[in-house]
Amino acid sequence: MDGQQRITSFFLLLRAFYRKLEVMTEDDDVRGLKTQIEPCIWDINPISTKVSDKTKIHIISEVATEEDNETFHKILETGLSSENATDNYSINYRFLKTM
């Protein structure tokens, strides 16, 4: 269980970092960082080498409830979390985005 928590926290950290890159002006450095992070989180199209579907995420929590997994995946998919959400994934993601 502890290892699962570390992995999900790492995914949230990657997504928070990726979110910061999404709002930056796109240049070669930003694009390069994004293309290095993308295959860690999502499936990549082998021909275009781009993310074609951000719902195809590389992790499913085996210890979380179905509702928590939905929240976790929605954060990874969209890079957004409701400011009013009180679940641990949302709270942790909002904290990581502030760093």
MITOR-866661 format. One record per residue (C-alpha): x, y, z. Coordinates in steps of 0.1 Angstrom, whole numbers, plus 2048, in hexadecimal, padded with zeros to 3 digits. Layout:
residues N
xx:X yy:Y zz:Z $
...
END
This chain:
residues 99
xx:800 yy:800 zz:800 $
xx:81C yy:818 zz:808 $
xx:82C yy:812 zz:7E6 $
xx:80B yy:819 zz:7D5 $
xx:808 yy:83A zz:7E7 $
xx:82B yy:844 zz:7DC $
xx:823 yy:83C zz:7B8 $
xx:802 yy:84F zz:7B8 $
xx:814 yy:86D zz:7C8 $
xx:82F yy:86B zz:7AE $
xx:815 yy:86B zz:792 $
xx:804 yy:889 zz:7A2 $
xx:825 yy:89B zz:7A4 $
xx:82C yy:893 zz:77F $
xx:80A yy:8A0 zz:775 $
xx:80E yy:8C0 zz:789 $
xx:82F yy:8C6 zz:778 $
xx:820 yy:8BE zz:756 $
xx:803 yy:8D6 zz:75E $
xx:81C yy:8F2 zz:764 $
xx:82C yy:8EA zz:742 $
xx:80A yy:8EB zz:731 $
xx:804 yy:90F zz:73B $
xx:827 yy:91B zz:731 $
xx:830 yy:929 zz:70F $
xx:838 yy:90C zz:6F9 $
xx:85C yy:90B zz:6EE $
xx:875 yy:8EF zz:6E7 $
xx:87E yy:8EB zz:70B $
xx:85A yy:8E9 zz:718 $
xx:850 yy:8D2 zz:6FC $
xx:86E yy:8BC zz:703 $
xx:865 yy:8B9 zz:728 $
xx:841 yy:8B1 zz:720 $
xx:84A yy:896 zz:708 $
xx:860 yy:886 zz:722 $
xx:844 yy:886 zz:73D $
xx:828 yy:87B zz:726 $
xx:831 yy:857 zz:723 $
xx:834 yy:854 zz:748 $
xx:810 yy:85D zz:74D $
xx:7FD yy:854 zz:72D $
xx:7FE yy:83C zz:70F $
xx:811 yy:84B zz:6F2 $
xx:807 yy:846 zz:6CE $
xx:825 yy:833 zz:6BF $
xx:823 yy:844 zz:69D $
xx:81E yy:868 zz:6A8 $
xx:82F yy:864 zz:6C9 $
xx:814 yy:87B zz:6D8 $
xx:7F9 yy:875 zz:6F2 $
xx:7DA yy:86E zz:6DF $
xx:7C3 yy:866 zz:6FD $
xx:7CB yy:873 zz:720 $
xx:7B1 yy:85A zz:72F $
xx:7CA yy:83E zz:728 $
xx:7DD yy:841 zz:748 $
xx:7F9 yy:82A zz:753 $
xx:7EE yy:825 zz:777 $
xx:7D0 yy:818 zz:78A $
xx:7D1 yy:818 zz:7B0 $
xx:7CB yy:7F6 zz:7BF $
xx:7C4 yy:804 zz:7E1 $
xx:7AD yy:821 zz:7D9 $
xx:787 yy:820 zz:7D7 $
xx:777 yy:822 zz:7B4 $
xx:76D yy:846 zz:7BC $
xx:791 yy:84F zz:7C6 $
xx:79E yy:83F zz:7A7 $
xx:787 yy:854 zz:792 $
xx:793 yy:873 zz:7A3 $
xx:7B7 yy:869 zz:79F $
xx:7B2 yy:861 zz:77A $
xx:79F yy:881 zz:774 $
xx:7BC yy:896 zz:782 $
xx:7D5 yy:883 zz:76D $
xx:7BF yy:887 zz:74E $
xx:7B7 yy:8AC zz:752 $
xx:7D1 yy:8BB zz:769 $
xx:7B5 yy:8CB zz:77D $
xx:7A7 yy:8C6 zz:7A0 $
xx:789 yy:8D6 zz:7AF $
xx:792 yy:8EF zz:7CA $
xx:776 yy:8E2 zz:7DF $
xx:780 yy:8BD zz:7DD $
xx:78B yy:8AE zz:7FE $
xx:798 yy:88C zz:7F3 $
xx:7BD yy:886 zz:7F8 $
xx:7C6 yy:885 zz:7D3 $
xx:7B7 yy:8A7 zz:7CD $
xx:7C7 yy:8B6 zz:7EC $
xx:7E9 yy:8A8 zz:7E4 $
xx:7E7 yy:8B2 zz:7BF $
xx:7DD yy:8D6 zz:7C8 $
xx:7FB yy:8D7 zz:7E1 $
xx:813 yy:8CA zz:7C6 $
xx:807 yy:8E4 zz:7AD $
xx:812 yy:900 zz:7C5 $
xx:836 yy:8F4 zz:7C6 $
END
